[in-house]
Amino acid sequence: LTLANLAAAAGGDYVVRVTNAAGSVTSRAARLTVAALDPGRLINLSVRSIAGRNGLPLIVGFNVDGGAKSLLVRGVGPTLTAFQVANAVADPTLKLYDGSATPALLFENDDWGAAANAASLPALFASVGAFALPTGSLDAALAVTVRGSHTAHVNGKAASAGVALVELYDAG
């Protein structure tokens, strides 16, 4: 039995009755519950590519609809080597811009341990399911609250290039 395009009104108890020359038999009732579709939410966005080639950053755009949202934004390079990623960018910088026609720099980080909120970041990494960044690593991270359109830019420090991972986590 295939049912398509169900509405809540289709819910209820269903039975099957089979009849032939020998008689009929009725199955036990099976309950069908039709739940409303939950549109869900995006928990994490990750993009891995080259950052810093010809001085150009890896840019990831995103939009936060509705009210302000707490996010963890990371630019990972050196820690990627622990996952056998070759040619990782040695020292990434992370910059977060607004999405206006002339983008303004809102936040930036170089070496997450130097961030103003560095002491709280390891607990935030764990709470959103992100892998840990070693203490003293040159990876970058920001805990921010934003709304609207933005771009995250990861580049190699001092014109270095390599593989980088940009991650955005819903921290709310």
ZINOR-V636131 format. One record per residue. PHI is phi in whole degrees, 0 to 359 (none if undefined). D_LAST is the distance of its C-alpha to the last C-alpha in Angstrom with 2 decimals. Layout:
BEGIN
phi=<PHI & PHI>
d_last=<D_LAST & D_LAST>
END
This chain:
BEGIN
phi=<none & 241 & 240 & 238 & 52 & 283 & 248 & 304 & 295 & 283 & 294 & 150 & 264 & 237 & 230 & 242 & 245 & 249 & 230 & 213 & 298 & 276 & 134 & 219 & 219 & 243 & 288 & 290 & 289 & 243 & 269 & 252 & 244 & 252 & 264 & 294 & 287 & 269 & 294 & 71 & 209 & 278 & 269 & 210 & 230 & 229 & 226 & 243 & 197 & 275 & 241 & 90 & 295 & 55 & 77 & 267 & 281 & 279 & 244 & 236 & 264 & 206 & 228 & 251 & 281 & 77 & 284 & 296 & 229 & 278 & 231 & 254 & 240 & 229 & 241 & 255 & 226 & 302 & 291 & 298 & 296 & 293 & 255 & 60 & 272 & 278 & 60 & 291 & 297 & 287 & 213 & 282 & 247 & 237 & 229 & 244 & 248 & 284 & 261 & 286 & 298 & 240 & 305 & 254 & 290 & 259 & 215 & 208 & 209 & 227 & 74 & 306 & 294 & 267 & 294 & 301 & 255 & 302 & 297 & 270 & 293 & 304 & 294 & 293 & 307 & 294 & 292 & 262 & 88 & 275 & 293 & 290 & 254 & 300 & 303 & 83 & 291 & 269 & 295 & 242 & 205 & 223 & 252 & 224 & 238 & 221 & 214 & 87 & 272 & 211 & 228 & 255 & 244 & 243 & 224 & 277 & 293 & 56 & 62 & 277 & 231 & 167 & 286 & 228 & 238 & 260 & 233 & 234 & 237 & 286 & 259 & 272>
d_last=<41.19 & 38.65 & 36.78 & 34.98 & 32.99 & 32.55 & 31.64 & 30.78 & 34.49 & 35.48 & 34.08 & 36.72 & 39.24 & 41.28 & 44.50 & 46.79 & 50.55 & 52.85 & 56.51 & 59.59 & 63.34 & 62.71 & 60.50 & 56.81 & 53.82 & 50.48 & 47.24 & 44.96 & 42.27 & 38.96 & 36.02 & 33.92 & 30.56 & 28.89 & 25.18 & 23.39 & 21.58 & 17.81 & 16.84 & 13.69 & 11.05 & 11.35 & 9.55 & 11.77 & 14.62 & 17.49 & 20.78 & 23.72 & 26.79 & 29.22 & 28.19 & 30.87 & 33.78 & 36.13 & 33.64 & 31.15 & 27.44 & 25.29 & 23.29 & 20.25 & 19.32 & 16.19 & 15.23 & 12.13 & 13.61 & 13.25 & 11.44 & 9.68 & 6.48 & 5.20 & 7.11 & 9.49 & 12.86 & 15.92 & 19.61 & 21.37 & 25.15 & 27.16 & 25.02 & 25.76 & 29.29 & 28.19 & 27.50 & 30.97 & 29.88 & 32.94 & 33.17 & 29.66 & 29.26 & 30.23 & 28.24 & 25.49 & 24.26 & 20.95 & 20.86 & 18.37 & 20.29 & 19.75 & 21.24 & 24.22 & 27.81 & 28.32 & 25.04 & 24.19 & 22.75 & 19.55 & 18.59 & 20.44 & 20.80 & 23.75 & 23.54 & 20.09 & 21.90 & 23.14 & 19.80 & 19.57 & 16.52 & 18.07 & 18.43 & 14.72 & 14.12 & 15.81 & 13.63 & 10.47 & 12.61 & 13.41 & 10.12 & 9.09 & 12.79 & 14.19 & 17.79 & 18.77 & 20.42 & 23.60 & 24.14 & 26.15 & 25.39 & 25.75 & 22.53 & 20.09 & 16.39 & 14.17 & 10.86 & 10.58 & 9.28 & 11.28 & 12.60 & 15.62 & 17.51 & 17.49 & 19.26 & 18.69 & 22.14 & 23.19 & 26.81 & 29.23 & 30.35 & 34.03 & 34.43 & 33.70 & 32.54 & 31.10 & 28.52 & 24.91 & 21.56 & 18.76 & 15.34 & 12.03 & 8.94 & 5.62 & 3.81 & 0.00>
END
